[in-house]
Amino acid sequence: MVKLTEKQLYQTWLDIYYAEEISRDYLHDFEIEIKLLRKQNKKNKKMLKQAEEHYEKVYGYKPKKHK
């Protein structure tokens, strides 16, 4: 096993932390986008379906239903 210095360990932790933050922001934006598509509904059903399928592929679960 490779031993990391304290600085390397801290940098790795920062990289992981920021990657998770970026992922959360992207997830939030995606949810907003899907919510807007649902509001426009009928003419965008095909686009909505593609967006939901992409979301499910990326995150492994279906997006939350917004009311």
PQR file of N, CA, C, O and H, with PARSE charges and radii, in Angstrom:
ATOM      1  N   MET A   1       0.840  -1.190   0.000 -0.4000 1.5000
ATOM      2  CA  MET A   1       0.000   0.000   0.000 -0.0000 2.0000
ATOM      3  C   MET A   1       0.885   1.253   0.000  0.5500 1.7000
ATOM      4  O   MET A   1       1.908   1.307   0.682 -0.5500 1.4000
ATOM      5  N   VAL A   2       0.479   2.227  -0.758 -0.4000 1.5000
ATOM      6  CA  VAL A   2       1.243   3.479  -0.861 -0.0000 2.0000
ATOM      7  C   VAL A   2       0.896   4.368   0.325  0.5500 1.7000
ATOM      8  O   VAL A   2      -0.272   4.549   0.669 -0.5500 1.4000
ATOM      9  H   VAL A   2      -0.353   2.182  -1.312  0.4000 1.0000
ATOM     10  N   LYS A   3       1.941   4.919   0.944 -0.4000 1.5000
ATOM     11  CA  LYS A   3       1.697   5.844   2.048 -0.0000 2.0000
ATOM     12  C   LYS A   3       1.673   7.261   1.486  0.5500 1.7000
ATOM     13  O   LYS A   3       2.575   7.671   0.755 -0.5500 1.4000
ATOM     14  H   LYS A   3       2.890   4.772   0.665  0.4000 1.0000
ATOM     15  N   LEU A   4       0.630   7.994   1.839 -0.4000 1.5000
ATOM     16  CA  LEU A   4       0.502   9.376   1.384 -0.0000 2.0000
ATOM     17  C   LEU A   4       0.952  10.326   2.479  0.5500 1.7000
ATOM     18  O   LEU A   4       0.779  10.061   3.668 -0.5500 1.4000
ATOM     19  H   LEU A   4      -0.102   7.661   2.433  0.4000 1.0000
ATOM     20  N   THR A   5       1.535  11.442   2.052 -0.4000 1.5000
ATOM     21  CA  THR A   5       1.883  12.463   3.039 -0.0000 2.0000
ATOM     22  C   THR A   5       0.584  13.130   3.471  0.5500 1.7000
ATOM     23  O   THR A   5      -0.448  12.967   2.820 -0.5500 1.4000
ATOM     24  H   THR A   5       1.675  11.658   1.086  0.4000 1.0000
ATOM     25  N   GLU A   6       0.634  13.868   4.549 -0.4000 1.5000
ATOM     26  CA  GLU A   6      -0.561  14.556   5.043 -0.0000 2.0000
ATOM     27  C   GLU A   6      -1.107  15.508   3.972  0.5500 1.7000
ATOM     28  O   GLU A   6      -2.321  15.618   3.796 -0.5500 1.4000
ATOM     29  H   GLU A   6       1.473  14.001   5.078  0.4000 1.0000
ATOM     30  N   LYS A   7      -0.207  16.192   3.260 -0.4000 1.5000
ATOM     31  CA  LYS A   7      -0.625  17.132   2.214 -0.0000 2.0000
ATOM     32  C   LYS A   7      -1.340  16.395   1.080  0.5500 1.7000
ATOM     33  O   LYS A   7      -2.365  16.870   0.592 -0.5500 1.4000
ATOM     34  H   LYS A   7       0.778  16.102   3.403  0.4000 1.0000
ATOM     35  N   GLN A   8      -0.812  15.236   0.652 -0.4000 1.5000
ATOM     36  CA  GLN A   8      -1.438  14.454  -0.419 -0.0000 2.0000
ATOM     37  C   GLN A   8      -2.805  13.932   0.015  0.5500 1.7000
ATOM     38  O   GLN A   8      -3.756  13.920  -0.766 -0.5500 1.4000
ATOM     39  H   GLN A   8       0.021  14.850   1.049  0.4000 1.0000
ATOM     40  N   LEU A   9      -2.882  13.508   1.254 -0.4000 1.5000
ATOM     41  CA  LEU A   9      -4.133  12.998   1.799 -0.0000 2.0000
ATOM     42  C   LEU A   9      -5.196  14.094   1.795  0.5500 1.7000
ATOM     43  O   LEU A   9      -6.340  13.868   1.401 -0.5500 1.4000
ATOM     44  H   LEU A   9      -2.109  13.519   1.889  0.4000 1.0000
ATOM     45  N   TYR A  10      -4.794  15.285   2.242 -0.4000 1.5000
ATOM     46  CA  TYR A  10      -5.700  16.428   2.288 -0.0000 2.0000
ATOM     47  C   TYR A  10      -6.156  16.800   0.870  0.5500 1.7000
ATOM     48  O   TYR A  10      -7.332  17.089   0.651 -0.5500 1.4000
ATOM     49  H   TYR A  10      -3.865  15.468   2.562  0.4000 1.0000
ATOM     50  N   GLN A  11      -5.221  16.792  -0.090 -0.4000 1.5000
ATOM     51  CA  GLN A  11      -5.547  17.138  -1.479 -0.0000 2.0000
ATOM     52  C   GLN A  11      -6.527  16.124  -2.062  0.5500 1.7000
ATOM     53  O   GLN A  11      -7.459  16.500  -2.773 -0.5500 1.4000
ATOM     54  H   GLN A  11      -4.265  16.557   0.088  0.4000 1.0000
ATOM     55  N   THR A  12      -6.321  14.850  -1.768 -0.4000 1.5000
ATOM     56  CA  THR A  12      -7.226  13.800  -2.244 -0.0000 2.0000
ATOM     57  C   THR A  12      -8.617  14.022  -1.671  0.5500 1.7000
ATOM     58  O   THR A  12      -9.616  13.906  -2.381 -0.5500 1.4000
ATOM     59  H   THR A  12      -5.563  14.545  -1.191  0.4000 1.0000
ATOM     60  N   TRP A  13      -8.675  14.339  -0.393 -0.4000 1.5000
ATOM     61  CA  TRP A  13      -9.958  14.593   0.259 -0.0000 2.0000
ATOM     62  C   TRP A  13     -10.650  15.785  -0.406  0.5500 1.7000
ATOM     63  O   TRP A  13     -11.853  15.743  -0.665 -0.5500 1.4000
ATOM     64  H   TRP A  13      -7.863  14.433   0.184  0.4000 1.0000
ATOM     65  N   LEU A  14      -9.885  16.849  -0.681 -0.4000 1.5000
ATOM     66  CA  LEU A  14     -10.450  18.037  -1.338 -0.0000 2.0000
ATOM     67  C   LEU A  14     -11.001  17.688  -2.722  0.5500 1.7000
ATOM     68  O   LEU A  14     -12.091  18.122  -3.094 -0.5500 1.4000
ATOM     69  H   LEU A  14      -8.908  16.883  -0.470  0.4000 1.0000
ATOM     70  N   ASP A  15     -10.231  16.898  -3.478 -0.4000 1.5000
ATOM     71  CA  ASP A  15     -10.663  16.498  -4.826 -0.0000 2.0000
ATOM     72  C   ASP A  15     -11.995  15.754  -4.760  0.5500 1.7000
ATOM     73  O   ASP A  15     -12.904  16.025  -5.545 -0.5500 1.4000
ATOM     74  H   ASP A  15      -9.345  16.545  -3.175  0.4000 1.0000
ATOM     75  N   ILE A  16     -12.105  14.818  -3.822 -0.4000 1.5000
ATOM     76  CA  ILE A  16     -13.328  14.034  -3.661 -0.0000 2.0000
ATOM     77  C   ILE A  16     -14.477  14.949  -3.239  0.5500 1.7000
ATOM     78  O   ILE A  16     -15.579  14.860  -3.779 -0.5500 1.4000
ATOM     79  H   ILE A  16     -11.367  14.598  -3.184  0.4000 1.0000
ATOM     80  N   TYR A  17     -14.213  15.830  -2.271 -0.4000 1.5000
ATOM     81  CA  TYR A  17     -15.242  16.742  -1.766 -0.0000 2.0000
ATOM     82  C   TYR A  17     -15.791  17.615  -2.892  0.5500 1.7000
ATOM     83  O   TYR A  17     -17.005  17.732  -3.057 -0.5500 1.4000
ATOM     84  H   TYR A  17     -13.318  15.903  -1.832  0.4000 1.0000
ATOM     85  N   TYR A  18     -14.890  18.232  -3.672 -0.4000 1.5000
ATOM     86  CA  TYR A  18     -15.345  19.121  -4.745 -0.0000 2.0000
ATOM     87  C   TYR A  18     -16.031  18.352  -5.865  0.5500 1.7000
ATOM     88  O   TYR A  18     -16.969  18.871  -6.470 -0.5500 1.4000
ATOM     89  H   TYR A  18     -13.904  18.138  -3.539  0.4000 1.0000
ATOM     90  N   ALA A  19     -15.595  17.138  -6.156 -0.4000 1.5000
ATOM     91  CA  ALA A  19     -16.257  16.314  -7.176 -0.0000 2.0000
ATOM     92  C   ALA A  19     -17.692  16.042  -6.742  0.5500 1.7000
ATOM     93  O   ALA A  19     -18.602  16.092  -7.569 -0.5500 1.4000
ATOM     94  H   ALA A  19     -14.833  16.716  -5.664  0.4000 1.0000
ATOM     95  N   GLU A  20     -17.910  15.756  -5.465 -0.4000 1.5000
ATOM     96  CA  GLU A  20     -19.259  15.508  -4.954 -0.0000 2.0000
ATOM     97  C   GLU A  20     -20.104  16.777  -5.018  0.5500 1.7000
ATOM     98  O   GLU A  20     -21.286  16.715  -5.356 -0.5500 1.4000
ATOM     99  H   GLU A  20     -17.170  15.715  -4.794  0.4000 1.0000
ATOM    100  N   GLU A  21     -19.512  17.925  -4.697 -0.4000 1.5000
ATOM    101  CA  GLU A  21     -20.234  19.199  -4.764 -0.0000 2.0000
ATOM    102  C   GLU A  21     -20.687  19.490  -6.187  0.5500 1.7000
ATOM    103  O   GLU A  21     -21.830  19.891  -6.409 -0.5500 1.4000
ATOM    104  H   GLU A  21     -18.552  17.976  -4.423  0.4000 1.0000
ATOM    105  N   ILE A  22     -19.792  19.289  -7.154 -0.4000 1.5000
ATOM    106  CA  ILE A  22     -20.114  19.541  -8.559 -0.0000 2.0000
ATOM    107  C   ILE A  22     -21.231  18.595  -8.991  0.5500 1.7000
ATOM    108  O   ILE A  22     -22.166  18.996  -9.685 -0.5500 1.4000
ATOM    109  H   ILE A  22     -18.864  18.964  -6.974  0.4000 1.0000
ATOM    110  N   SER A  23     -21.122  17.339  -8.573 -0.4000 1.5000
ATOM    111  CA  SER A  23     -22.137  16.344  -8.918 -0.0000 2.0000
ATOM    112  C   SER A  23     -23.497  16.747  -8.353  0.5500 1.7000
ATOM    113  O   SER A  23     -24.514  16.612  -9.034 -0.5500 1.4000
ATOM    114  H   SER A  23     -20.363  17.013  -8.010  0.4000 1.0000
ATOM    115  N   ARG A  24     -23.524  17.240  -7.113 -0.4000 1.5000
ATOM    116  CA  ARG A  24     -24.780  17.662  -6.489 -0.0000 2.0000
ATOM    117  C   ARG A  24     -25.395  18.832  -7.244  0.5500 1.7000
ATOM    118  O   ARG A  24     -26.605  18.866  -7.467 -0.5500 1.4000
ATOM    119  H   ARG A  24     -22.698  17.349  -6.560  0.4000 1.0000
ATOM    120  N   ASP A  25     -24.550  19.802  -7.643 -0.4000 1.5000
ATOM    121  CA  ASP A  25     -25.048  20.960  -8.403 -0.0000 2.0000
ATOM    122  C   ASP A  25     -25.637  20.515  -9.728  0.5500 1.7000
ATOM    123  O   ASP A  25     -26.690  20.999 -10.142 -0.5500 1.4000
ATOM    124  H   ASP A  25     -23.567  19.775  -7.462  0.4000 1.0000
ATOM    125  N   TYR A  26     -24.951  19.583 -10.400 -0.4000 1.5000
ATOM    126  CA  TYR A  26     -25.413  19.085 -11.690 -0.0000 2.0000
ATOM    127  C   TYR A  26     -26.746  18.366 -11.514  0.5500 1.7000
ATOM    128  O   TYR A  26     -27.663  18.531 -12.318 -0.5500 1.4000
ATOM    129  H   TYR A  26     -24.095  19.189 -10.064  0.4000 1.0000
ATOM    130  N   LEU A  27     -26.840  17.576 -10.467 -0.4000 1.5000
ATOM    131  CA  LEU A  27     -28.071  16.831 -10.167 -0.0000 2.0000
ATOM    132  C   LEU A  27     -29.225  17.814  -9.965  0.5500 1.7000
ATOM    133  O   LEU A  27     -30.316  17.614 -10.500 -0.5500 1.4000
ATOM    134  H   LEU A  27     -26.095  17.442  -9.814  0.4000 1.0000
ATOM    135  N   HIS A  28     -28.981  18.875  -9.191 -0.4000 1.5000
ATOM    136  CA  HIS A  28     -30.001  19.892  -8.914 -0.0000 2.0000
ATOM    137  C   HIS A  28     -30.451  20.568 -10.212  0.5500 1.7000
ATOM    138  O   HIS A  28     -31.648  20.737 -10.445 -0.5500 1.4000
ATOM    139  H   HIS A  28     -28.095  19.037  -8.757  0.4000 1.0000
ATOM    140  N   ASP A  29     -29.486  20.956 -11.059 -0.4000 1.5000
ATOM    141  CA  ASP A  29     -29.811  21.595 -12.340 -0.0000 2.0000
ATOM    142  C   ASP A  29     -30.645  20.669 -13.212  0.5500 1.7000
ATOM    143  O   ASP A  29     -31.587  21.098 -13.878 -0.5500 1.4000
ATOM    144  H   ASP A  29     -28.513  20.819 -10.870  0.4000 1.0000
ATOM    145  N   PHE A  30     -30.284  19.398 -13.195 -0.4000 1.5000
ATOM    146  CA  PHE A  30     -30.991  18.409 -14.001 -0.0000 2.0000
ATOM    147  C   PHE A  30     -32.429  18.265 -13.518  0.5500 1.7000
ATOM    148  O   PHE A  30     -33.351  18.157 -14.327 -0.5500 1.4000
ATOM    149  H   PHE A  30     -29.518  19.049 -12.654  0.4000 1.0000
ATOM    150  N   GLU A  31     -32.622  18.264 -12.208 -0.4000 1.5000
ATOM    151  CA  GLU A  31     -33.973  18.159 -11.645 -0.0000 2.0000
ATOM    152  C   GLU A  31     -34.816  19.368 -12.042  0.5500 1.7000
ATOM    153  O   GLU A  31     -35.996  19.224 -12.363 -0.5500 1.4000
ATOM    154  H   GLU A  31     -31.874  18.351 -11.550  0.4000 1.0000
ATOM    155  N   ILE A  32     -34.216  20.557 -12.020 -0.4000 1.5000
ATOM    156  CA  ILE A  32     -34.929  21.783 -12.413 -0.0000 2.0000
ATOM    157  C   ILE A  32     -35.324  21.704 -13.891  0.5500 1.7000
ATOM    158  O   ILE A  32     -36.442  22.055 -14.266 -0.5500 1.4000
ATOM    159  H   ILE A  32     -33.257  20.674 -11.759  0.4000 1.0000
ATOM    160  N   GLU A  33     -34.385  21.236 -14.722 -0.4000 1.5000
ATOM    161  CA  GLU A  33     -34.639  21.108 -16.152 -0.0000 2.0000
ATOM    162  C   GLU A  33     -35.810  20.157 -16.405  0.5500 1.7000
ATOM    163  O   GLU A  33     -36.687  20.452 -17.217 -0.5500 1.4000
ATOM    164  H   GLU A  33     -33.476  20.951 -14.417  0.4000 1.0000
ATOM    165  N   ILE A  34     -35.824  19.029 -15.720 -0.4000 1.5000
ATOM    166  CA  ILE A  34     -36.903  18.049 -15.880 -0.0000 2.0000
ATOM    167  C   ILE A  34     -38.229  18.640 -15.391  0.5500 1.7000
ATOM    168  O   ILE A  34     -39.276  18.409 -15.996 -0.5500 1.4000
ATOM    169  H   ILE A  34     -35.112  18.788 -15.061  0.4000 1.0000
ATOM    170  N   LYS A  35     -38.179  19.400 -14.300 -0.4000 1.5000
ATOM    171  CA  LYS A  35     -39.394  20.033 -13.770 -0.0000 2.0000
ATOM    172  C   LYS A  35     -39.983  20.996 -14.818  0.5500 1.7000
ATOM    173  O   LYS A  35     -41.196  21.023 -15.026 -0.5500 1.4000
ATOM    174  H   LYS A  35     -37.329  19.588 -13.809  0.4000 1.0000
ATOM    175  N   LEU A  36     -39.117  21.784 -15.474 -0.4000 1.5000
ATOM    176  CA  LEU A  36     -39.581  22.717 -16.501 -0.0000 2.0000
ATOM    177  C   LEU A  36     -40.167  21.972 -17.696  0.5500 1.7000
ATOM    178  O   LEU A  36     -41.189  22.381 -18.248 -0.5500 1.4000
ATOM    179  H   LEU A  36     -38.132  21.762 -15.305  0.4000 1.0000
ATOM    180  N   LEU A  37     -39.515  20.875 -18.094 -0.4000 1.5000
ATOM    181  CA  LEU A  37     -40.030  20.076 -19.210 -0.0000 2.0000
ATOM    182  C   LEU A  37     -41.404  19.517 -18.884  0.5500 1.7000
ATOM    183  O   LEU A  37     -42.272  19.466 -19.755 -0.5500 1.4000
ATOM    184  H   LEU A  37     -38.686  20.543 -17.646  0.4000 1.0000
ATOM    185  N   ARG A  38     -41.614  19.100 -17.645 -0.4000 1.5000
ATOM    186  CA  ARG A  38     -42.913  18.550 -17.247 -0.0000 2.0000
ATOM    187  C   ARG A  38     -44.004  19.611 -17.356  0.5500 1.7000
ATOM    188  O   ARG A  38     -45.140  19.305 -17.719 -0.5500 1.4000
ATOM    189  H   ARG A  38     -40.909  19.142 -16.937  0.4000 1.0000
ATOM    190  N   LYS A  39     -43.651  20.871 -17.038 -0.4000 1.5000
ATOM    191  CA  LYS A  39     -44.642  21.950 -17.111 -0.0000 2.0000
ATOM    192  C   LYS A  39     -45.083  22.186 -18.554  0.5500 1.7000
ATOM    193  O   LYS A  39     -46.256  22.461 -18.809 -0.5500 1.4000
ATOM    194  H   LYS A  39     -42.728  21.119 -16.744  0.4000 1.0000
ATOM    195  N   GLN A  40     -44.153  22.078 -19.492 -0.4000 1.5000
ATOM    196  CA  GLN A  40     -44.493  22.295 -20.902 -0.0000 2.0000
ATOM    197  C   GLN A  40     -45.224  21.078 -21.483  0.5500 1.7000
ATOM    198  O   GLN A  40     -45.829  21.143 -22.553 -0.5500 1.4000
ATOM    199  H   GLN A  40     -43.200  21.855 -19.285  0.4000 1.0000
ATOM    200  N   ASN A  41     -45.149  20.004 -20.765 -0.4000 1.5000
ATOM    201  CA  ASN A  41     -45.799  18.710 -20.981 -0.0000 2.0000
ATOM    202  C   ASN A  41     -45.972  18.195 -22.402  0.5500 1.7000
ATOM    203  O   ASN A  41     -44.996  17.749 -23.004 -0.5500 1.4000
ATOM    204  H   ASN A  41     -44.658  19.951 -19.895  0.4000 1.0000
ATOM    205  N   LYS A  42     -47.172  18.240 -22.957 -0.4000 1.5000
ATOM    206  CA  LYS A  42     -47.530  17.428 -24.124 -0.0000 2.0000
ATOM    207  C   LYS A  42     -46.570  17.540 -25.303  0.5500 1.7000
ATOM    208  O   LYS A  42     -46.145  16.518 -25.841 -0.5500 1.4000
ATOM    209  H   LYS A  42     -47.966  18.603 -22.468  0.4000 1.0000
ATOM    210  N   LYS A  43     -46.218  18.751 -25.717 -0.4000 1.5000
ATOM    211  CA  LYS A  43     -45.369  18.873 -26.907 -0.0000 2.0000
ATOM    212  C   LYS A  43     -43.935  18.411 -26.635  0.5500 1.7000
ATOM    213  O   LYS A  43     -43.161  18.184 -27.564 -0.5500 1.4000
ATOM    214  H   LYS A  43     -46.563  19.582 -25.280  0.4000 1.0000
ATOM    215  N   ASN A  44     -43.595  18.276 -25.358 -0.4000 1.5000
ATOM    216  CA  ASN A  44     -42.228  17.870 -25.034 -0.0000 2.0000
ATOM    217  C   ASN A  44     -42.124  16.466 -24.431  0.5500 1.7000
ATOM    218  O   ASN A  44     -41.113  16.129 -23.814 -0.5500 1.4000
ATOM    219  H   ASN A  44     -44.224  18.461 -24.603  0.4000 1.0000
ATOM    220  N   LYS A  45     -43.159  15.654 -24.606 -0.4000 1.5000
ATOM    221  CA  LYS A  45     -43.147  14.321 -23.989 -0.0000 2.0000
ATOM    222  C   LYS A  45     -41.934  13.493 -24.406  0.5500 1.7000
ATOM    223  O   LYS A  45     -41.332  12.805 -23.580 -0.5500 1.4000
ATOM    224  H   LYS A  45     -43.980  15.927 -25.107  0.4000 1.0000
ATOM    225  N   LYS A  46     -41.575  13.561 -25.696 -0.4000 1.5000
ATOM    226  CA  LYS A  46     -40.445  12.777 -26.190 -0.0000 2.0000
ATOM    227  C   LYS A  46     -39.142  13.272 -25.541  0.5500 1.7000
ATOM    228  O   LYS A  46     -38.325  12.471 -25.085 -0.5500 1.4000
ATOM    229  H   LYS A  46     -42.064  14.119 -26.367  0.4000 1.0000
ATOM    230  N   MET A  47     -38.960  14.593 -25.506 -0.4000 1.5000
ATOM    231  CA  MET A  47     -37.765  15.181 -24.911 -0.0000 2.0000
ATOM    232  C   MET A  47     -37.676  14.833 -23.421  0.5500 1.7000
ATOM    233  O   MET A  47     -36.602  14.511 -22.912 -0.5500 1.4000
ATOM    234  H   MET A  47     -39.624  15.243 -25.876  0.4000 1.0000
ATOM    235  N   LEU A  48     -38.809  14.902 -22.737 -0.4000 1.5000
ATOM    236  CA  LEU A  48     -38.877  14.582 -21.318 -0.0000 2.0000
ATOM    237  C   LEU A  48     -38.456  13.136 -21.074  0.5500 1.7000
ATOM    238  O   LEU A  48     -37.688  12.843 -20.158 -0.5500 1.4000
ATOM    239  H   LEU A  48     -39.682  15.163 -23.150  0.4000 1.0000
ATOM    240  N   LYS A  49     -38.973  12.240 -21.909 -0.4000 1.5000
ATOM    241  CA  LYS A  49     -38.642  10.827 -21.750 -0.0000 2.0000
ATOM    242  C   LYS A  49     -37.138  10.611 -21.914  0.5500 1.7000
ATOM    243  O   LYS A  49     -36.529   9.873 -21.140 -0.5500 1.4000
ATOM    244  H   LYS A  49     -39.597  12.478 -22.654  0.4000 1.0000
ATOM    245  N   GLN A  50     -36.536  11.256 -22.923 -0.4000 1.5000
ATOM    246  CA  GLN A  50     -35.094  11.137 -23.152 -0.0000 2.0000
ATOM    247  C   GLN A  50     -34.311  11.689 -21.956  0.5500 1.7000
ATOM    248  O   GLN A  50     -33.324  11.091 -21.526 -0.5500 1.4000
ATOM    249  H   GLN A  50     -37.031  11.856 -23.552  0.4000 1.0000
ATOM    250  N   ALA A  51     -34.754  12.826 -21.426 -0.4000 1.5000
ATOM    251  CA  ALA A  51     -34.079  13.441 -20.274 -0.0000 2.0000
ATOM    252  C   ALA A  51     -34.159  12.529 -19.057  0.5500 1.7000
ATOM    253  O   ALA A  51     -33.173  12.359 -18.339 -0.5500 1.4000
ATOM    254  H   ALA A  51     -35.556  13.311 -21.776  0.4000 1.0000
ATOM    255  N   GLU A  52     -35.337  11.938 -18.823 -0.4000 1.5000
ATOM    256  CA  GLU A  52     -35.503  11.041 -17.674 -0.0000 2.0000
ATOM    257  C   GLU A  52     -34.661   9.774 -17.829  0.5500 1.7000
ATOM    258  O   GLU A  52     -34.086   9.281 -16.858 -0.5500 1.4000
ATOM    259  H   GLU A  52     -36.138  12.076 -19.406  0.4000 1.0000
ATOM    260  N   GLU A  53     -34.593   9.248 -19.060 -0.4000 1.5000
ATOM    261  CA  GLU A  53     -33.780   8.054 -19.296 -0.0000 2.0000
ATOM    262  C   GLU A  53     -32.305   8.356 -19.069  0.5500 1.7000
ATOM    263  O   GLU A  53     -31.582   7.551 -18.481 -0.5500 1.4000
ATOM    264  H   GLU A  53     -35.060   9.648 -19.848  0.4000 1.0000
ATOM    265  N   HIS A  54     -31.862   9.524 -19.540 -0.4000 1.5000
ATOM    266  CA  HIS A  54     -30.467   9.921 -19.342 -0.0000 2.0000
ATOM    267  C   HIS A  54     -30.169  10.065 -17.852  0.5500 1.7000
ATOM    268  O   HIS A  54     -29.133   9.599 -17.376 -0.5500 1.4000
ATOM    269  H   HIS A  54     -32.450  10.177 -20.017  0.4000 1.0000
ATOM    270  N   TYR A  55     -31.071  10.705 -17.120 -0.4000 1.5000
ATOM    271  CA  TYR A  55     -30.931  10.899 -15.671 -0.0000 2.0000
ATOM    272  C   TYR A  55     -30.778   9.541 -14.979  0.5500 1.7000
ATOM    273  O   TYR A  55     -29.913   9.354 -14.123 -0.5500 1.4000
ATOM    274  H   TYR A  55     -31.912  11.083 -17.506  0.4000 1.0000
ATOM    275  N   GLU A  56     -31.649   8.595 -15.377 -0.4000 1.5000
ATOM    276  CA  GLU A  56     -31.630   7.268 -14.754 -0.0000 2.0000
ATOM    277  C   GLU A  56     -30.313   6.547 -15.050  0.5500 1.7000
ATOM    278  O   GLU A  56     -29.769   5.860 -14.185 -0.5500 1.4000
ATOM    279  H   GLU A  56     -32.351   8.748 -16.072  0.4000 1.0000
ATOM    280  N   LYS A  57     -29.797   6.707 -16.290 -0.4000 1.5000
ATOM    281  CA  LYS A  57     -28.508   6.088 -16.651 -0.0000 2.0000
ATOM    282  C   LYS A  57     -27.385   6.676 -15.807  0.5500 1.7000
ATOM    283  O   LYS A  57     -26.541   5.947 -15.288 -0.5500 1.4000
ATOM    284  H   LYS A  57     -30.239   7.265 -16.993  0.4000 1.0000
ATOM    285  N   VAL A  58     -27.381   8.011 -15.674 -0.4000 1.5000
ATOM    286  CA  VAL A  58     -26.306   8.699 -14.955 -0.0000 2.0000
ATOM    287  C   VAL A  58     -26.355   8.414 -13.453  0.5500 1.7000
ATOM    288  O   VAL A  58     -25.324   8.129 -12.843 -0.5500 1.4000
ATOM    289  H   VAL A  58     -28.067   8.603 -16.096  0.4000 1.0000
ATOM    290  N   TYR A  59     -27.547   8.489 -12.854 -0.4000 1.5000
ATOM    291  CA  TYR A  59     -27.653   8.392 -11.391 -0.0000 2.0000
ATOM    292  C   TYR A  59     -28.168   7.049 -10.883  0.5500 1.7000
ATOM    293  O   TYR A  59     -28.135   6.793  -9.679 -0.5500 1.4000
ATOM    294  H   TYR A  59     -28.384   8.720 -13.350  0.4000 1.0000
ATOM    295  N   GLY A  60     -28.645   6.184 -11.789 -0.4000 1.5000
ATOM    296  CA  GLY A  60     -29.066   4.850 -11.384 -0.0000 2.0000
ATOM    297  C   GLY A  60     -30.449   4.783 -10.751  0.5500 1.7000
ATOM    298  O   GLY A  60     -30.851   3.729 -10.258 -0.5500 1.4000
ATOM    299  H   GLY A  60     -28.671   6.392 -12.767  0.4000 1.0000
ATOM    300  N   TYR A  61     -31.173   5.880 -10.757 -0.4000 1.5000
ATOM    301  CA  TYR A  61     -32.548   5.864 -10.253 -0.0000 2.0000
ATOM    302  C   TYR A  61     -33.356   6.950 -10.959  0.5500 1.7000
ATOM    303  O   TYR A  61     -32.797   7.887 -11.529 -0.5500 1.4000
ATOM    304  H   TYR A  61     -30.846   6.736 -11.158  0.4000 1.0000
ATOM    305  N   LYS A  62     -34.671   6.807 -10.910 -0.4000 1.5000
ATOM    306  CA  LYS A  62     -35.542   7.765 -11.596 -0.0000 2.0000
ATOM    307  C   LYS A  62     -35.598   9.091 -10.840  0.5500 1.7000
ATOM    308  O   LYS A  62     -35.500   9.112  -9.613 -0.5500 1.4000
ATOM    309  H   LYS A  62     -35.125   6.046 -10.447  0.4000 1.0000
ATOM    310  N   PRO A  63     -35.757  10.205 -11.575 -0.5600 1.5000
ATOM    311  CA  PRO A  63     -35.860  11.507 -10.909  0.2800 2.0000
ATOM    312  C   PRO A  63     -37.136  11.601 -10.071  0.5500 1.7000
ATOM    313  O   PRO A  63     -38.135  10.938 -10.351 -0.5500 1.4000
ATOM    314  N   LYS A  64     -37.075  12.438  -9.041 -0.4000 1.5000
ATOM    315  CA  LYS A  64     -38.242  12.643  -8.174 -0.0000 2.0000
ATOM    316  C   LYS A  64     -39.363  13.288  -8.968  0.5500 1.7000
ATOM    317  O   LYS A  64     -39.111  14.072  -9.883 -0.5500 1.4000
ATOM    318  H   LYS A  64     -36.264  12.976  -8.814  0.4000 1.0000
ATOM    319  N   LYS A  65     -40.594  12.962  -8.620 -0.4000 1.5000
ATOM    320  CA  LYS A  65     -41.755  13.583  -9.271 -0.0000 2.0000
ATOM    321  C   LYS A  65     -42.019  14.920  -8.584  0.5500 1.7000
ATOM    322  O   LYS A  65     -42.089  14.995  -7.357 -0.5500 1.4000
ATOM    323  H   LYS A  65     -40.799  12.325  -7.876  0.4000 1.0000
ATOM    324  N   HIS A  66     -42.167  15.979  -9.390 -0.4000 1.5000
ATOM    325  CA  HIS A  66     -42.463  17.303  -8.837 -0.0000 2.0000
ATOM    326  C   HIS A  66     -43.935  17.601  -9.067  0.5500 1.7000
ATOM    327  O   HIS A  66     -44.492  17.290 -10.121 -0.5500 1.4000
ATOM    328  H   HIS A  66     -42.110  15.918 -10.386  0.4000 1.0000
ATOM    329  N   LYS A  67     -44.551  18.203  -8.071 -0.4000 1.5000
ATOM    330  CA  LYS A  67     -45.983  18.530  -8.214 -0.0000 2.0000
ATOM    331  C   LYS A  67     -46.175  20.004  -8.445  0.5500 1.7000
ATOM    332  O   LYS A  67     -47.307  20.464  -8.587 -0.5500 1.4000
ATOM    333  H   LYS A  67     -44.099  18.455  -7.215  0.4000 1.0000
TER
END
